[in-house]
Amino acid sequence: MRRDIDLVVTAAAAVACACAAFVPGLRVAGGLLLLFVLPGYALSTLIVPARGRISPLLWTAMWTAGLSLAVAVLGGLLLNLTPAGLTRVTWAVSLAGFTVVAAGSSIWRRRFGAAVSVPRWAPVTRLAAGYAVAAVAIGGAAIGLAVASAGWQHSPGFAQLWLVPGQNAAGAGQATLGVRSGYGGSRTFHVVLRRGSVAISSWDFSLGAGQTWQRTLTEPAGQRLTAELTASQQAAPQTVTITSS
């Protein structure tokens, strides 16, 4: 049992981290362990070749991180094809389940399969420490660049136009006309309302980011209404057509 204590702890930690993924205060820590450590370590005890002259600690760390990321990526792709999809629940359960299965397979192999030597933890050399520091620095820089670059990509913006038929309390036909600005700054809008092919109303207004403009119109039932929206710096107008109730 003692030679398998690392795998038992790994499997138990995977289950604990899967549960922690749903606790706000522990979500990040549990997710990072499931993403970078636990699945890769369990799998590394099954498929990692002999380490040669590299420090055991560095060798294990490299394979643990690499295999963990590979499992997360491939697992995410497979989950995305399932009806349940890729969600926090399926992601946490699949990674934890994979870790438990890999750890159990490795325990079985150690006991009943081919002999597998458990590496001894040799002292970390300066070269190994340098490699580890460089790997952490490169990984940290990559994560920082990814976070920063996400803010550099700005959406071109958009505007939402709607024209919804309905009835008022007296049962008369009406329609709700509205515009919402999804642009980053202030934009000027021009809306034209047509009954059939005849323009019956028009509005000019300005909206800031996230602001909404709306009007309720009373129209006889059965009328064909078309709203056309033109925004400043917009290539083509937007239109929507309904038949009033």
Backbone as CSV, one residue per row, in Angstrom:
resi,resn,N_x,N_y,N_z,CA_x,CA_y,CA_z,C_x,C_y,C_z
1,MET,0.825,-1.203,0.000,0.000,0.000,0.000,0.864,1.259,0.000
2,ARG,2.008,1.198,0.688,2.837,2.391,0.792,3.368,2.833,-0.561
3,ARG,3.693,1.869,-1.432,4.235,2.257,-2.733,3.171,2.874,-3.625
4,ASP,1.891,2.696,-3.243,0.809,3.256,-4.032,0.211,4.512,-3.406
5,ILE,0.822,5.001,-2.329,0.215,6.123,-1.608,0.108,7.359,-2.484
6,ASP,1.075,7.556,-3.409,1.021,8.738,-4.277,-0.200,8.704,-5.179
7,LEU,-0.558,7.519,-5.684,-1.708,7.399,-6.572,-3.029,7.480,-5.810
8,VAL,-3.044,6.934,-4.606,-4.247,7.042,-3.779,-4.527,8.507,-3.453
9,VAL,-3.466,9.236,-3.082,-3.623,10.662,-2.788,-4.056,11.431,-4.038
10,THR,-3.494,11.065,-5.187,-3.859,11.736,-6.441,-5.331,11.530,-6.766
11,ALA,-5.821,10.301,-6.646,-7.226,10.019,-6.929,-8.144,10.752,-5.956
12,ALA,-7.781,10.735,-4.677,-8.600,11.424,-3.675,-8.602,12.931,-3.918
13,ALA,-7.440,13.462,-4.266,-7.358,14.900,-4.539,-8.181,15.281,-5.757
14,ALA,-8.230,14.403,-6.774,-9.026,14.691,-7.969,-10.507,14.791,-7.624
15,VAL,-10.996,13.876,-6.797,-12.402,13.924,-6.387,-12.667,15.193,-5.581
16,ALA,-11.736,15.526,-4.676,-11.906,16.733,-3.862,-11.902,17.991,-4.722
17,CYS,-11.029,18.029,-5.721,-10.955,19.203,-6.597,-12.189,19.326,-7.472
18,ALA,-12.750,18.192,-7.890,-13.991,18.240,-8.665,-15.121,18.840,-7.833
19,CYS,-15.165,18.490,-6.565,-16.172,19.090,-5.676,-15.869,20.562,-5.423
20,ALA,-14.569,20.890,-5.277,-14.183,22.278,-5.016,-14.475,23.192,-6.197
21,ALA,-14.585,22.620,-7.397,-14.868,23.437,-8.582,-16.227,24.114,-8.506
22,PHE,-17.079,23.692,-7.574,-18.398,24.288,-7.425,-18.492,25.165,-6.178
23,VAL,-17.370,25.354,-5.491,-17.321,26.215,-4.307,-16.606,27.501,-4.694
24,PRO,-17.264,28.672,-4.593,-16.658,29.915,-5.084,-15.248,30.176,-4.557
25,GLY,-15.007,29.945,-3.275,-13.706,30.257,-2.719,-12.599,29.282,-3.102
26,LEU,-12.970,28.070,-3.508,-11.993,27.028,-3.838,-11.977,26.683,-5.318
27,ARG,-12.801,27.340,-6.100,-12.992,26.982,-7.507,-11.695,27.092,-8.307
28,VAL,-10.965,28.183,-8.116,-9.755,28.405,-8.908,-8.680,27.381,-8.562
29,ALA,-8.448,27.164,-7.275,-7.415,26.216,-6.860,-7.735,24.804,-7.334
30,GLY,-8.982,24.386,-7.164,-9.366,23.050,-7.626,-9.263,22.909,-9.131
31,GLY,-9.664,23.940,-9.855,-9.578,23.886,-11.310,-8.147,23.835,-11.811
32,LEU,-7.241,24.577,-11.177,-5.842,24.569,-11.607,-5.202,23.203,-11.379
33,LEU,-5.513,22.569,-10.253,-4.956,21.237,-9.990,-5.483,20.214,-10.997
34,LEU,-6.767,20.316,-11.338,-7.330,19.396,-12.334,-6.789,19.671,-13.729
35,LEU,-6.427,20.903,-13.984,-5.968,21.266,-15.319,-4.491,20.972,-15.529
36,PHE,-3.654,21.204,-14.509,-2.214,21.161,-14.707,-1.498,20.007,-13.999
37,VAL,-2.131,19.347,-13.036,-1.364,18.419,-12.189,-1.936,17.004,-12.160
38,LEU,-3.132,16.849,-11.654,-3.604,15.525,-11.245,-3.769,14.524,-12.389
39,PRO,-4.462,14.852,-13.490,-4.591,13.851,-14.559,-3.250,13.463,-15.162
40,GLY,-2.377,14.442,-15.341,-1.070,14.157,-15.935,-0.198,13.294,-15.061
41,TYR,-0.239,13.528,-13.750,0.586,12.690,-12.866,0.094,11.253,-12.875
42,ALA,-1.237,11.071,-12.787,-1.768,9.707,-12.800,-1.422,9.001,-14.103
43,LEU,-1.516,9.719,-15.219,-1.214,9.107,-16.517,0.280,8.879,-16.695
44,SER,1.102,9.752,-16.118,2.551,9.614,-16.285,3.085,8.339,-15.649
45,THR,2.417,7.852,-14.603,2.876,6.617,-13.969,2.606,5.391,-14.837
46,LEU,1.812,5.592,-15.907,1.512,4.480,-16.809,2.356,4.494,-18.074
47,ILE,2.622,5.665,-18.629,3.191,5.711,-19.972,4.516,6.445,-20.085
48,VAL,5.015,7.061,-19.025,6.251,7.839,-19.139,7.448,6.904,-19.243
49,PRO,8.335,7.128,-20.218,9.532,6.286,-20.349,10.586,6.612,-19.303
50,ALA,11.670,5.870,-19.345,12.764,6.101,-18.397,13.291,7.519,-18.547
51,ARG,13.742,8.098,-17.441,14.105,9.503,-17.439,15.504,9.781,-17.931
52,GLY,16.353,8.818,-18.010,17.735,9.067,-18.437,18.501,9.871,-17.402
53,ARG,19.185,10.920,-17.841,20.027,11.699,-16.935,19.323,12.908,-16.340
54,ILE,18.078,13.133,-16.687,17.359,14.304,-16.185,16.922,14.062,-14.744
55,SER,16.890,15.130,-13.971,16.453,15.047,-12.574,15.043,14.451,-12.493
56,PRO,14.792,13.529,-11.583,13.459,12.921,-11.460,12.360,13.956,-11.227
57,LEU,12.660,14.969,-10.412,11.647,15.986,-10.132,11.277,16.756,-11.388
58,LEU,12.287,17.182,-12.149,12.028,17.913,-13.383,11.321,17.028,-14.404
59,TRP,11.768,15.767,-14.525,11.171,14.825,-15.472,9.680,14.620,-15.180
60,THR,9.373,14.385,-13.911,7.983,14.169,-13.518,7.147,15.425,-13.722
61,ALA,7.714,16.578,-13.385,6.982,17.833,-13.526,6.659,18.123,-14.991
62,MET,7.625,17.887,-15.874,7.391,18.151,-17.291,6.273,17.263,-17.839
63,TRP,6.347,15.977,-17.551,5.339,15.052,-18.060,3.983,15.302,-17.407
64,THR,3.982,15.637,-16.132,2.719,15.898,-15.436,1.983,17.069,-16.060
65,ALA,2.681,18.186,-16.258,2.037,19.362,-16.840,1.622,19.116,-18.286
66,GLY,2.511,18.512,-19.074,2.197,18.283,-20.479,1.037,17.335,-20.678
67,LEU,1.052,16.222,-19.957,-0.040,15.256,-20.098,-1.358,15.810,-19.567
68,SER,-1.297,16.600,-18.502,-2.517,17.191,-17.959,-3.175,18.103,-18.978
69,LEU,-2.368,18.941,-19.629,-2.920,19.825,-20.655,-3.470,19.031,-21.834
70,ALA,-2.755,17.975,-22.219,-3.235,17.160,-23.340,-4.578,16.508,-23.003
71,VAL,-4.705,15.995,-21.791,-5.966,15.375,-21.375,-7.084,16.404,-21.357
72,ALA,-6.791,17.611,-20.852,-7.824,18.653,-20.785,-8.284,19.073,-22.179
73,VAL,-7.337,19.230,-23.096,-7.690,19.662,-24.451,-8.494,18.589,-25.178
74,LEU,-7.985,17.351,-25.172,-8.695,16.273,-25.861,-10.043,15.984,-25.205
75,GLY,-10.076,16.045,-23.880,-11.340,15.829,-23.185,-12.360,16.904,-23.510
76,GLY,-11.886,18.162,-23.602,-12.797,19.242,-23.962,-13.366,19.076,-25.354
77,LEU,-12.516,18.646,-26.288,-13.006,18.427,-27.656,-14.057,17.321,-27.700
78,LEU,-13.814,16.245,-26.962,-14.783,15.150,-26.936,-16.076,15.560,-26.239
79,LEU,-15.959,16.297,-25.137,-17.169,16.732,-24.434,-18.011,17.657,-25.295
80,ASN,-17.357,18.449,-26.117,-18.088,19.375,-26.978,-18.942,18.640,-28.015
81,LEU,-18.616,17.382,-28.269,-19.377,16.587,-29.230,-20.540,15.836,-28.586
82,THR,-20.579,15.807,-27.271,-21.628,15.071,-26.573,-22.862,15.952,-26.388
83,PRO,-24.030,15.351,-26.146,-25.241,16.153,-25.909,-25.118,17.076,-24.700
84,ALA,-24.389,16.624,-23.667,-24.241,17.461,-22.468,-23.375,18.683,-22.726
85,GLY,-22.437,18.568,-23.677,-21.591,19.703,-24.016,-20.471,19.911,-23.008
86,LEU,-19.697,20.955,-23.226,-18.574,21.304,-22.356,-19.045,22.337,-21.345
87,THR,-19.275,21.890,-20.121,-19.705,22.760,-19.031,-18.789,22.546,-17.835
88,ARG,-18.988,23.343,-16.811,-18.171,23.179,-15.608,-18.380,21.798,-14.994
89,VAL,-19.617,21.326,-15.018,-19.901,20.023,-14.419,-19.225,18.910,-15.216
90,THR,-19.452,18.881,-16.528,-18.872,17.798,-17.334,-17.352,17.868,-17.346
91,TRP,-16.801,19.077,-17.355,-15.348,19.237,-17.363,-14.738,18.700,-16.076
92,ALA,-15.284,19.122,-14.918,-14.734,18.678,-13.635,-14.904,17.175,-13.443
93,VAL,-16.087,16.658,-13.775,-16.342,15.227,-13.579,-15.466,14.384,-14.503
94,SER,-15.307,14.813,-15.746,-14.509,14.021,-16.686,-13.029,13.992,-16.294
95,LEU,-12.480,15.131,-15.893,-11.068,15.152,-15.485,-10.842,14.349,-14.207
96,ALA,-11.747,14.497,-13.254,-11.607,13.726,-12.019,-11.776,12.233,-12.295
97,GLY,-12.767,11.885,-13.122,-12.965,10.475,-13.446,-11.779,9.881,-14.179
98,PHE,-11.217,10.637,-15.122,-10.035,10.152,-15.833,-8.877,9.937,-14.874
99,THR,-8.699,10.856,-13.941,-7.602,10.721,-12.974,-7.769,9.486,-12.116
100,VAL,-8.979,9.244,-11.649,-9.235,8.068,-10.804,-8.987,6.788,-11.592
101,VAL,-9.445,6.728,-12.829,-9.246,5.530,-13.652,-7.757,5.311,-13.927
102,ALA,-7.038,6.383,-14.283,-5.605,6.250,-14.564,-4.837,5.834,-13.323
103,ALA,-5.188,6.402,-12.171,-4.515,6.031,-10.930,-4.808,4.578,-10.568
104,GLY,-6.068,4.155,-10.724,-6.400,2.764,-10.436,-5.699,1.800,-11.370
105,SER,-5.579,2.166,-12.651,-4.868,1.309,-13.601,-3.396,1.198,-13.249
106,SER,-2.817,2.303,-12.813,-1.407,2.269,-12.439,-1.176,1.432,-11.188
107,ILE,-2.114,1.515,-10.234,-1.994,0.681,-9.025,-2.078,-0.791,-9.400
108,TRP,-3.019,-1.127,-10.270,-3.141,-2.526,-10.711,-1.862,-2.980,-11.408
109,ARG,-1.308,-2.129,-12.237,-0.082,-2.494,-12.962,1.079,-2.705,-11.998
110,ARG,1.178,-1.845,-10.992,2.267,-2.003,-10.026,2.156,-3.320,-9.261
111,ARG,0.943,-3.759,-9.003,0.759,-4.945,-8.177,0.732,-6.234,-8.994
112,PHE,0.095,-6.201,-10.159,-0.111,-7.437,-10.899,0.517,-7.444,-12.282
113,GLY,0.927,-6.306,-12.769,1.506,-6.232,-14.103,3.014,-6.281,-14.058
114,ALA,3.616,-5.690,-15.101,5.075,-5.652,-15.155,5.612,-4.785,-14.037
115,ALA,6.763,-5.119,-13.593,7.392,-4.368,-12.502,7.660,-2.937,-12.952
116,VAL,7.272,-1.996,-12.117,7.480,-0.586,-12.409,8.216,0.033,-11.242
117,SER,9.318,0.632,-11.520,10.100,1.255,-10.463,9.562,2.634,-10.160
118,VAL,9.407,2.930,-8.889,8.961,4.246,-8.473,10.189,5.117,-8.300
119,PRO,10.303,6.239,-9.033,11.514,7.034,-8.977,11.741,7.644,-7.601
120,ARG,12.974,7.657,-7.212,13.342,8.300,-5.958,13.591,9.788,-6.218
121,TRP,13.260,10.570,-5.219,13.387,12.012,-5.385,14.804,12.445,-5.066
122,ALA,15.565,12.632,-6.128,16.948,13.077,-5.965,16.963,14.584,-5.728
123,PRO,18.053,15.095,-5.122,18.151,16.541,-4.908,18.078,17.303,-6.231
124,VAL,17.456,18.445,-6.192,17.316,19.265,-7.385,18.643,19.961,-7.685
125,THR,19.156,19.771,-8.887,20.409,20.415,-9.282,20.138,21.843,-9.731
126,ARG,21.208,22.613,-9.864,21.048,23.997,-10.320,20.484,24.044,-11.743
127,LEU,20.922,23.100,-12.583,20.421,23.063,-13.951,18.925,22.771,-13.968
128,ALA,18.499,21.798,-13.160,17.074,21.472,-13.101,16.263,22.647,-12.567
129,ALA,16.813,23.309,-11.545,16.117,24.473,-10.999,16.000,25.577,-12.043
130,GLY,17.067,25.750,-12.831,17.023,26.755,-13.896,15.971,26.438,-14.930
131,TYR,15.892,25.162,-15.328,14.859,24.750,-16.271,13.460,25.007,-15.707
132,ALA,13.288,24.689,-14.441,11.981,24.876,-13.823,11.594,26.354,-13.774
133,VAL,12.546,27.197,-13.396,12.273,28.642,-13.343,11.943,29.173,-14.735
134,ALA,12.708,28.712,-15.745,12.450,29.156,-17.116,11.073,28.712,-17.586
135,ALA,10.689,27.474,-17.258,9.368,26.981,-17.660,8.254,27.786,-17.011
136,VAL,8.417,28.093,-15.716,7.403,28.890,-15.017,7.325,30.292,-15.610
137,ALA,8.495,30.874,-15.923,8.511,32.221,-16.503,7.841,32.240,-17.870
138,ILE,8.138,31.246,-18.702,7.533,31.193,-20.032,6.026,30.977,-19.928
139,GLY,5.624,30.062,-19.044,4.192,29.821,-18.863,3.471,31.047,-18.333
140,GLY,4.093,31.729,-17.355,3.478,32.939,-16.820,3.371,34.036,-17.861
141,ALA,4.427,34.186,-18.674,4.390,35.195,-19.744,3.308,34.872,-20.767
142,ALA,3.159,33.575,-21.094,2.130,33.183,-22.061,0.731,33.476,-21.528
143,ILE,0.506,33.169,-20.250,-0.809,33.438,-19.660,-1.067,34.939,-19.595
144,GLY,-0.041,35.700,-19.176,-0.201,37.153,-19.126,-0.489,37.756,-20.484
145,LEU,0.210,37.262,-21.517,-0.026,37.758,-22.874,-1.426,37.417,-23.354
146,ALA,-1.893,36.205,-23.015,-3.240,35.808,-23.426,-4.298,36.691,-22.766
147,VAL,-4.110,36.975,-21.475,-5.075,37.824,-20.768,-5.047,39.242,-21.323
148,ALA,-3.825,39.764,-21.539,-3.708,41.136,-22.048,-4.241,41.261,-23.465
149,SER,-3.931,40.278,-24.313,-4.362,40.364,-25.711,-5.867,40.252,-25.848
150,ALA,-6.515,39.610,-24.879,-7.977,39.525,-24.933,-8.604,40.911,-24.853
151,GLY,-7.938,41.813,-24.118,-8.457,43.174,-24.027,-8.111,44.035,-25.217
152,TRP,-7.140,43.611,-26.030,-6.766,44.393,-27.205,-7.753,44.225,-28.350
153,GLN,-8.448,43.093,-28.368,-9.358,42.813,-29.465,-10.721,43.437,-29.166
154,HIS,-11.034,44.493,-29.869,-12.277,45.205,-29.644,-13.306,44.801,-30.700
155,SER,-14.511,44.575,-30.227,-15.594,44.230,-31.144,-15.930,45.430,-32.021
156,PRO,-16.259,45.189,-33.290,-16.640,46.315,-34.152,-17.942,46.980,-33.730
157,GLY,-18.677,46.362,-32.837,-19.920,46.945,-32.363,-21.104,46.582,-33.245
158,PHE,-22.289,46.818,-32.736,-23.511,46.474,-33.459,-24.666,47.260,-32.854
159,ALA,-25.793,47.224,-33.528,-27.021,47.823,-33.018,-28.146,46.815,-33.180
160,GLN,-29.007,46.724,-32.185,-30.159,45.838,-32.232,-31.412,46.649,-32.573
161,LEU,-32.174,46.143,-33.508,-33.427,46.783,-33.923,-34.554,45.769,-33.775
162,TRP,-35.645,46.182,-33.137,-36.778,45.271,-33.031,-38.095,46.016,-33.271
163,LEU,-39.034,45.265,-33.806,-40.389,45.749,-34.071,-41.325,44.588,-33.754
164,VAL,-42.008,44.680,-32.623,-42.779,43.545,-32.090,-44.266,43.882,-32.108
165,PRO,-45.092,43.053,-32.735,-46.545,43.311,-32.739,-47.165,42.944,-31.400
166,GLY,-48.308,43.558,-31.126,-49.017,43.257,-29.889,-50.351,43.976,-29.849
167,GLN,-50.999,43.962,-28.677,-52.283,44.633,-28.467,-52.235,45.358,-27.128
168,ASN,-52.918,46.492,-27.071,-52.981,47.222,-25.816,-54.126,46.693,-24.958
169,ALA,-54.357,47.348,-23.805,-55.379,46.869,-22.871,-56.776,46.905,-23.479
170,ALA,-56.996,47.829,-24.425,-58.323,47.929,-25.056,-58.486,46.975,-26.217
171,GLY,-57.455,46.206,-26.539,-57.533,45.250,-27.623,-57.163,45.819,-28.969
172,ALA,-56.750,47.088,-29.007,-56.354,47.695,-30.277,-54.952,47.242,-30.665
173,GLY,-54.698,47.202,-31.965,-53.391,46.773,-32.431,-52.304,47.785,-32.112
174,GLN,-51.122,47.312,-31.796,-49.995,48.184,-31.542,-48.702,47.445,-31.877
175,ALA,-47.616,48.180,-31.864,-46.299,47.603,-32.140,-45.271,48.317,-31.276
176,THR,-44.269,47.582,-30.856,-43.189,48.153,-30.059,-41.940,48.226,-30.919
177,LEU,-41.405,49.435,-31.079,-40.219,49.688,-31.883,-39.086,50.079,-30.955
178,GLY,-37.930,49.445,-31.114,-36.828,49.759,-30.206,-35.473,49.563,-30.849
179,VAL,-34.492,50.241,-30.273,-33.103,50.153,-30.719,-32.217,50.096,-29.479
180,ARG,-31.235,49.205,-29.527,-30.230,49.143,-28.463,-28.853,49.245,-29.093
181,SER,-28.011,50.109,-28.523,-26.674,50.316,-29.070,-25.678,49.375,-28.414
182,GLY,-24.968,48.619,-29.246,-23.888,47.765,-28.766,-22.528,48.289,-29.176
183,TYR,-22.470,49.551,-29.603,-21.201,50.168,-29.972,-20.461,50.644,-28.721
184,GLY,-19.164,50.809,-28.871,-18.362,51.214,-27.721,-18.592,52.646,-27.284
185,GLY,-18.828,53.563,-28.219,-19.041,54.964,-27.872,-20.412,55.431,-28.287
186,SER,-20.579,56.747,-28.326,-21.863,57.317,-28.713,-22.025,57.254,-30.231
187,ARG,-23.227,56.892,-30.666,-23.537,56.829,-32.091,-24.870,57.536,-32.352
188,THR,-24.988,58.063,-33.560,-26.234,58.695,-33.992,-27.016,57.711,-34.858
189,PHE,-28.320,57.620,-34.595,-29.170,56.660,-35.293,-30.325,57.380,-35.982
190,HIS,-30.748,56.814,-37.089,-31.894,57.323,-37.838,-32.827,56.146,-38.122
191,VAL,-34.068,56.251,-37.666,-35.056,55.184,-37.823,-36.214,55.709,-38.656
192,VAL,-36.604,54.931,-39.637,-37.754,55.252,-40.487,-38.765,54.115,-40.361
193,LEU,-40.024,54.466,-40.122,-41.097,53.480,-40.038,-41.994,53.633,-41.258
194,ARG,-42.237,52.538,-41.941,-43.065,52.552,-43.141,-44.282,51.648,-42.947
195,ARG,-45.414,52.134,-43.487,-46.621,51.309,-43.578,-46.767,50.943,-45.042
196,GLY,-46.480,49.666,-45.342,-46.364,49.281,-46.738,-45.092,49.886,-47.318
197,SER,-45.237,50.734,-48.330,-44.070,51.405,-48.923,-44.027,52.893,-48.586
198,VAL,-44.967,53.354,-47.731,-45.064,54.779,-47.403,-44.435,55.036,-46.039
199,ALA,-43.500,55.992,-45.982,-42.879,56.368,-44.717,-43.873,57.181,-43.902
200,ILE,-44.148,56.744,-42.664,-45.136,57.426,-41.829,-44.498,58.140,-40.641
201,SER,-43.315,57.736,-40.242,-42.629,58.389,-39.116,-41.132,58.182,-39.259
202,SER,-40.381,59.083,-38.631,-38.922,58.942,-38.591,-38.399,59.582,-37.311
203,TRP,-37.278,59.099,-36.828,-36.679,59.596,-35.593,-35.165,59.674,-35.766
204,ASP,-34.576,60.685,-35.156,-33.123,60.828,-35.083,-32.743,60.964,-33.619
205,PHE,-31.782,60.179,-33.185,-31.385,60.210,-31.776,-29.968,59.658,-31.640
206,SER,-29.382,59.890,-30.465,-28.038,59.388,-30.156,-28.109,58.481,-28.938
207,LEU,-27.322,57.419,-28.962,-27.260,56.471,-27.853,-25.813,56.185,-27.499
208,GLY,-25.559,56.052,-26.214,-24.258,55.616,-25.753,-24.207,54.104,-25.662
209,ALA,-23.074,53.582,-25.240,-22.902,52.135,-25.142,-23.923,51.526,-24.197
210,GLY,-24.695,50.543,-24.698,-25.672,49.845,-23.877,-26.989,50.563,-23.681
211,GLN,-27.153,51.766,-24.210,-28.405,52.504,-24.026,-29.472,52.032,-25.010
212,THR,-30.743,52.254,-24.628,-31.877,51.765,-25.413,-32.855,52.903,-25.702
213,TRP,-33.393,52.892,-26.893,-34.460,53.813,-27.302,-35.664,52.963,-27.705
214,GLN,-36.876,53.389,-27.284,-38.054,52.565,-27.563,-39.304,53.440,-27.724
215,ARG,-40.209,53.025,-28.614,-41.484,53.701,-28.826,-42.576,52.634,-28.959
216,THR,-43.773,52.977,-28.453,-44.948,52.122,-28.620,-45.873,52.798,-29.618
217,LEU,-46.249,52.095,-30.661,-47.024,52.647,-31.765,-48.389,51.974,-31.827
218,THR,-49.416,52.770,-32.048,-50.765,52.231,-32.214,-51.065,52.121,-33.696
219,GLU,-51.303,50.905,-34.156,-51.542,50.665,-35.573,-52.727,49.710,-35.742
220,PRO,-53.553,49.929,-36.767,-54.661,48.996,-37.022,-54.142,47.591,-37.320
221,ALA,-54.923,46.596,-36.948,-54.510,45.217,-37.172,-54.399,44.924,-38.664
222,GLY,-53.441,44.067,-38.994,-53.258,43.644,-40.371,-52.374,44.545,-41.204
223,GLN,-51.809,45.591,-40.600,-50.945,46.496,-41.349,-49.529,45.917,-41.446
224,ARG,-48.947,46.090,-42.613,-47.555,45.640,-42.823,-46.622,46.798,-42.491
225,LEU,-45.835,46.633,-41.432,-44.949,47.689,-40.954,-43.492,47.268,-41.171
226,THR,-42.681,48.228,-41.590,-41.257,47.986,-41.801,-40.463,49.092,-41.117
227,ALA,-39.514,48.704,-40.297,-38.628,49.668,-39.642,-37.242,49.532,-40.253
228,GLU,-36.629,50.681,-40.528,-35.279,50.701,-41.104,-34.387,51.540,-40.207
229,LEU,-33.268,50.966,-39.824,-32.329,51.638,-38.917,-31.023,51.903,-39.648
230,THR,-30.557,53.144,-39.547,-29.255,53.513,-40.091,-28.436,54.151,-38.968
231,ALA,-27.232,53.647,-38.749,-26.346,54.189,-37.728,-25.181,54.906,-38.385
232,SER,-24.660,55.910,-37.717,-23.501,56.608,-38.246,-22.330,55.641,-38.364
233,GLN,-21.602,55.725,-39.460,-20.453,54.873,-39.763,-20.854,53.420,-39.993
234,GLN,-22.131,53.174,-40.238,-22.601,51.814,-40.516,-22.719,51.624,-42.016
235,ALA,-22.247,50.487,-42.512,-22.174,50.263,-43.951,-23.552,50.144,-44.582
236,ALA,-24.452,49.403,-43.967,-25.772,49.152,-44.564,-26.841,49.249,-43.489
237,PRO,-28.047,49.687,-43.859,-29.129,49.797,-42.884,-29.659,48.438,-42.469
238,GLN,-30.294,48.393,-41.305,-30.966,47.190,-40.831,-32.473,47.396,-40.990
239,THR,-33.158,46.345,-41.334,-34.615,46.429,-41.487,-35.297,45.253,-40.810
240,VAL,-36.525,45.489,-40.363,-37.340,44.418,-39.813,-38.783,44.716,-40.213
241,THR,-39.531,43.697,-40.597,-40.903,43.849,-41.090,-41.847,42.941,-40.312
242,ILE,-43.015,43.468,-39.934,-44.025,42.677,-39.234,-45.393,43.012,-39.797
243,THR,-46.392,42.246,-39.384,-47.798,42.554,-39.627,-48.431,42.802,-38.281
244,SER,-48.988,43.984,-38.061,-49.533,44.347,-36.740,-50.699,43.449,-36.377
245,SER,-50.850,43.194,-35.096,-51.907,42.302,-34.597,-53.247,43.038,-34.529
